[in-house]
């Protein structure tokens, strides 16, 4: 497995990153099984592990911490903050001070993550989503202080729009603060929206790109096909609307999946390998994050690092989903306030 510079930081990470989202209550509840999967990934050459405080409300970090006992020095460890830690994701209520990107929460939550991960430092600490209620200067200032204290080595963003990525680089330079060195956006054969602005901006500012959902939430796993009926994947159980085949957008996805599957068959590849190799081959992507729930899923993905797609194959992929295009909006995991708040686009009337 090859290793790549993480956003010109001098930290080298494997060309696949192991995502721990599906370890714990959200996926595999058995800690021993999850630890075994992590160990297998490390033994295969993966040295980069990504998790988040909100995954299974801290349980994922606990599992990763168990798995890295005795192996911590050989692993580049990333985690994230922002989501609510006192209520389930998407649930109403909760303490507004136990979420977000404020200095108060960043300083408090990094200590909680360090404890759960059983480590003295985090290699890459990431802002999981933008926060409309907190100035980014405050967040960057808090992260810079944590970096100077040695609690984190570097910091990055996740699912930020290109305009905000540029603004944050400007804030860091103008205020003499540390800067984001990575961005973690969605990217797959079905979701190519970041090719328009996010990837060019990342390349301009030498940001490492850790792309999530390279299998489009399971659509490109090979388990969702026209002849297999309603999807039975774990994600389909958790988010049924995203996999409702009666929805026109999902029918469009299924059409594209069938064409990609045929393309993979012609090339002698599995659909999983085609999907991962496509992401791996983009020069602006540092590493895609794979999120296996089982050992079988991990094994099916590891071999993608040895696949190289021909120019002809890449051209045929472009014919199915054009560069910069996205089918559906599942990858739109962050909606700006300009879209979510109707009163920012409507004049109030008496």
Order of alpha helices (4+ residues) and beta strands (2+ residues): beta-beta-beta-alpha-beta-alpha-beta-alpha-beta-alpha-beta-alpha-beta-alpha-beta-alpha-alpha-alpha-beta-alpha-alpha-alpha
